[in-house]
């Protein structure tokens, strides 16, 4: 018997190499090549006539732009992350750690959709009895929900053609395989081919397909990176599996805003949306404590109040430690240098630890000012004034730059009972906000002097 020819495919870009090398020749990423069997060439799309059959070439100005119709899932927080709901013919990819609640959320959403839409749940990891047992445990009305326990792509496509559902969930894409390929399920070739075929069917038939994806130990979606490029929406589950709270964030959305955040609480009846997520990210202190500062961050269209905690302690090692949880670690080193250069506060012999309460990840630079205020409070061992909230980006020259949507942030802070806001001068409101004293600063030394006067 002839020996099967093998090749090495990159899990990031899909590039191919005849032999294993440490660095991918195409995208130059390290340790991303995996061995796979070379598939025989063939016209896999011989029966396909393209996504749009015989579409004529038209001028862009002559095409009428219409809003994409959406339909809700019955779960407000899930609809928020999706940009208002699901879109006919859209493909959604959702990933997260094992046991974080992906299948639970989708089963709840399909049960709601099955009341007015044709919904199909394709389970490749659990039997029908296991899914039915989970539905009973969650006490959800899934009487009209259709279920198929199948992992062969051709049978799944046949079911989609026969049943013609409005929404279909594939749980998960790593378990699905095609007979046209000889590689094992979950391999780069299988995942790429199955996702491409399902996406083509979704665009041709108008079926909304939701794919569940596994994640690697680094927290990224398993399989080739092209999987994220061919779908319309990419969602990630965040949060600690030991906590009862779950965060769902949109990293890509062709039909809505990215970085939108949905907050859920895991209960014995499944995932429930949290209407006031700011309460999750604020610690309940009886008295003011040093090293704590509340900031207003913008997650998509929603302003959230998050508590930033700092602990500064004398270092007993030659190199002081810099550790962050929920924020960018390299940015902390830059902020400490700005604090020393422009505010005269030195921390080169101090260990600095920064934490964003609640497991939320903050990527925007508006957290710079709250981080420095929390560090200054911890170093002096004096708490910040009660009811203080802050936001603003700090530059290398010591200037404090404005943050987008400053008015919305201030209104959210006032609504939750905060009385003092330290913000960039450019973010000062044109009209006074009732119950909120807004102080504008232009430089980091001004902000530090202002805090010392209030302390």
N, C-alpha and C positions, 0 to 999 in steps of 0.2 A: 504494500500500500504506500502511495506517495505521501511524503511528509508534508503537513500543512505549512504553508508559508506564513511567517509572522512578520509583523511590523510594530512600530511603537508610535502611539498617538498621544498628543498633548491634551491633558484634561482642561487646559485653560483656553487654548485657541483652536484645538482640533488639528494642528499641524502634524505631519507624518515624518518619521525618520526610519531608515532601514536598520539602524542599530541603536542600542540604548546609549544615551549621553546624559550627563548631569544637567545640562542646560538646553532648553528647547531652542532649536535653530530659528524658529519663526518668531516667537514672542519673547525669547530670552528669559523665561521664568525657570527657576531651578526645581528639580525633582518633580516634574509634572508629566514625564513620559511613562506610559503604561503599555504593557505588551498586549497585542490583539491579533486576531487571525485576519489575514488579507482576504477580503470578500471578492468573489468573482464579479466581474463587471456585467452590468445588464441595464436595460432601460426600465428602471423601477417605476417611472411615471409615464409609461406608454399609454395607459388608459386615461391619464389626466390631460385636460385641455387647458390647464392654467387656472389661476385663481379667478380671472374674469374672462369669459369666453368671447373672443372676437371683439374686445373693447376697442373702439376707434380712438385715434389720437385726437385730443381736444386741447384747446387753449385753457389755461388755468382760470382766466377771467370769465370764461363762458360756463364754468362749472358752478352750479348752485350749491352754496355751503349751507348745510342743514345740521341742526343739533342732533347728536347721537342719542336715540331713545334709550332709557335705562329702566331697569326694574329692580326694586329693592329686595333684599333677602329677609327682611323682617328683623334684622339685627342692626340697630342704628350705628353702633361703633364699627361694624364690618362694612356697612355701606359708606361710612365716612372715609375709610381707608381706600375703598375702591373708587372714590370720587363721586359718590352719589348712588351707586348700585352697579349691577352687572350690565354688560352690553352684549347684544345679540351678535354672535360670531367672534366674540373676544376670547382670548386664551389667557388664563391667570395661572401663575406658578407660585405656590406657597410653600415655604420651607421653614424648618425649625428643628430643634433638638428632639430626640425621641421622648415621647410621653408629655410633651409640652401642651398638647391640646389641638393639634391640626385636624385630626379626624373627628374629634368631638365638635369643633366649631363648624366644620363642613356638614356633618350629619344634622346639626341643628338648623343650619341655613337651608339645606335641601328639604328638610321636613316642612319648613315654612313655605318654601317655593312650591312644594308639591300640592299645596292647596289651590293654586291657580295656574300652575305651569306643569308641564310634563318633565319630571326630574328622574335622573338615573344615577345610581351610585355603583361604580365598578370597583370592587374591592379585590386587590391582588395580594394583600397581606393577611386578611382575616377571612374566615368562612362566613357564609350567610348567617349561621346560628350565632356567631360571635357578634356580628353587627346588630342582629336583632336583640341580643342580650344587652348590648350597650344602649340601644334605643329605649328598651324597657327601663333600664336603670336611670336614664336621663328623664324619663316620663315625658316623652315628646310624641306628638301625634304624627306618625309616619305611615298612615294607612295607605295613602296613594303613592308613596315613594317606591320606585322600582329598584331592584337590587340584582346585581350580577357579580358572582365570584369568578373572575377570569383574568388570566395574565397573557394570553396569546393575542397579539395585536389584530390579526386578521379576523378573529371571532368578535373582538370588541368593535371593530369597524362595521362588521356585518350587523351587529346589534344596533349600532347607531343608525344604520341605514334603514333597518326594519322598524324600530320603535320611534325614530324621529323625535327624541326628547328636546326640550328647550334648553335644559341645563344638564351637564354630565360631569361627574367627578371621577377622576382616575387616581386611585390611591394604592400604590404610588407609581410614578413613572419608572422608577428603578426596577420594579418587578415585572414590567411588561417586556415581552420579547417578540420579535418577528421571525417567522419561518424563513424569510428571505435571507437572513443572516445566520451564520453558524456560530457566532460568538455567544457568550453566556449573557443572561439578563443582568443589567446593571453596568455592562461594559460601555466604553465610550461610543462605539459604533451603534449598539442597540439603543441607548438612551437618545442619541442624536437622531437616529432614523425613526424611532417610535414617536418622538416629539414632533418631528417634521410632518409625518403622516397625519397625526391627530390635528395639528395646526391647519394643514391643508383642508381636511374635512370640515373643520370649524368655519373656515372662511368660505367654503363652497356652499355649505348647507345652512349656515347661520346658527349653528349650535354653540352655545357658550360652554366651553370646556375649562375645568379647573384641574390642574395637575398638582399633585402633592410630591414634593422633592425631598430626598434625604440631604443631610448636611454632613460635611466632613468634621474632623476634630477641631479645625480652625474656625468652624462656624459658618463656612460658605457652602453654597449648594454643590452637592456632589455631581459628577459628570462633566461634560465639556462646557466651557463658558458660552458656547454658541447657544446653549439651551436658554439662557437668559435673554439673548438677542432676538430669538425668533418669536417669543411670546409677547403679549401686549402689556401685561402687568406682572410685576415681581413683588411678592410680599414676604416678609420675614417675621417669624415669631421671636420676640425677645423676652428677657426676664429670667429669673432663677426658677428652676423647676421645683425647688423646695419652698418657694413663696406661692401664695394663693393668687397673685396678680400676674397677668400676662399682657404684653405689649405687642401689637401688630403694626409694623411700619411698612409703608410703600416705598420701595427703592426705584421703581420704574413704573410709569403709568402713562400709556399713550392716550388715555381718555380722562385724565385728571391730574391733580397736583401730586408731586412726589414729596417724600418726607412727611406725609400725613401719618398721624398716629392714632391708633385705636387702643383703648384701655379696657381690659376685661378682668373679671374676678372669677376664679375657678371655684365652683360650689359643687355640692353633691348632685345638683340638677344641671350641671354643665357650665358653660361659660356665660356670664352675665355682663352686659356693658356697664361701665362705670360712668355716671353722668357728671360727676365732679372729680376728675382725675387729679386736680391740684392737691386735694387732701391726701393723696397717697404719697406725694413727694415732699411733704412737710412733716417734720418731727414735732411731736407734741411735748413741749418743754413747759414745766410749771414756772420756771424762772428762765431768764435769758442766760445763755451759756456762751463762753468765749469760743471763737473759731467757727461761728455759724452765720451764714448770710443767705438771704432768700433772693433769688433772681427770677425774672420773667423771661422764659424762653419761648420761641415761636416754633411750633411743630406744625408745618403746613399752614392751615388756616386757623389753627387753634393756639391761643396763648396759654402757657402752663406755668404755674409757679413751682419752682424746684428749689430745695434747700441744698446749698453748697457747704460742706463741712471741711475744715482745715485743721490739721494737727501739726504744730511745729515744735520740735524737741531737739535738744542738744545732741549732736552727732558724736558717737564714740568710735567711728571708723575714719580712716584717712579720707574717703570720699563720701560726702553726705548723700543720703538717699533721696530720690525724687520719685514718688509713686502716686499714680492717679487711678481712680476707678470711675468710669463714666465720662472722662474727659481725655483730651489728647496729652500724652506725657511730654512730648517734645515742646509743646507750647508752654508748659509749666516752667521749663528751664528759661525760656525767653522772657516770660513774665517776671520771674525772679530777678533777672538781669535788669529789666526796665525799672523794677521797684528799687533796686540798689542805686542805679545810675541817676534816676530822676526824682526819687523820693527820699533817698538817703537811708533806706531800710535794708540792712545787709542780712542775708540768710545763707552765706556760703559755708558756715560751720553748723548749719541746722538741718536736721532731717525734716522734709516737708511731705505730708500725706494729704491728698485731696480726694474727696468722695462726693458723688452726686447721689443723694438719698433716693431710695426706691428702685434702684437698678436701671434708671433711665440713662441713655447715652446722649450727651450734649455735644454736638459738632459745630455749632455756630460760634463765632468769635465774640458774641455779646456776653459770654460768660467771663470774659477777662476781668472786668471790674469787680464783680462779686467774688471771684477767686482771690484777688489781691486784698479785698476788704476782709475776707475770712482769714487770710494769712496774717494780716496786720493785727486782727483781733486776737488770734491765738498767740502771737508773739508777745503782745502786751498783756495777755491774760485778762483782757477786759471785753465784756460782751458788747456787741453793737446795739444801738438804741432799739427799743421795742417798736415793732411795727415798721421797720425799715426794709425796703426792697430796692434792688439796684440792677442795672444792666448797662452794657457799653463795651465797645471794643477798644483795646489799648494798643497803640502803635509803638514802634521802637523809639520814636522821638519823645515818648511820654504823653502824647496827645490822646484824648479820649474821643473816639469817632462815634457817630450816631449809628443806631441799630434800626433796621427796617420795621415798619408798623409800630412805631413807638407809642402812638395814641391808643392802639388796641391793648398794648401791654399795660399801660398806665390805668386804663379803665378796668382791666381784669384785676389788677392789684387793689384798686379802690373797692371793687365789688366784694372782694374777699376780706376787707377790713383793714388793709394796711394804710398807714397814715403818713409815712415819709417815703419819698422816692428820690434816690440819687442817680441821676441819668446824665448823658451827654447834653451839653448846652443846646445842640441842634435838635434834640428831641423834646425840648420844653413845649408844653401844649399851648396853643393859641388862646384857648379858653380855659378858665380854671376848672379843675375837676373837684367836685364836692367831696370833702373829707380827706383830701390827699394834698400834702405839701410837697411840691416838686422842686428839687434843688438841681440846678444845672451846673456842671463843671466842665472845664476845657482840658485840664491836664491832671495827671495822676497825683502830683504833689498837692494840688488844690483839693482833690477828693480826700486825701489822707488828712490834711489839715481840717477839713470840714468834719470828718469823723471824730478827730481828737477833740474838737470843740463840743460835739454832741455827747461824747462819752464823759 
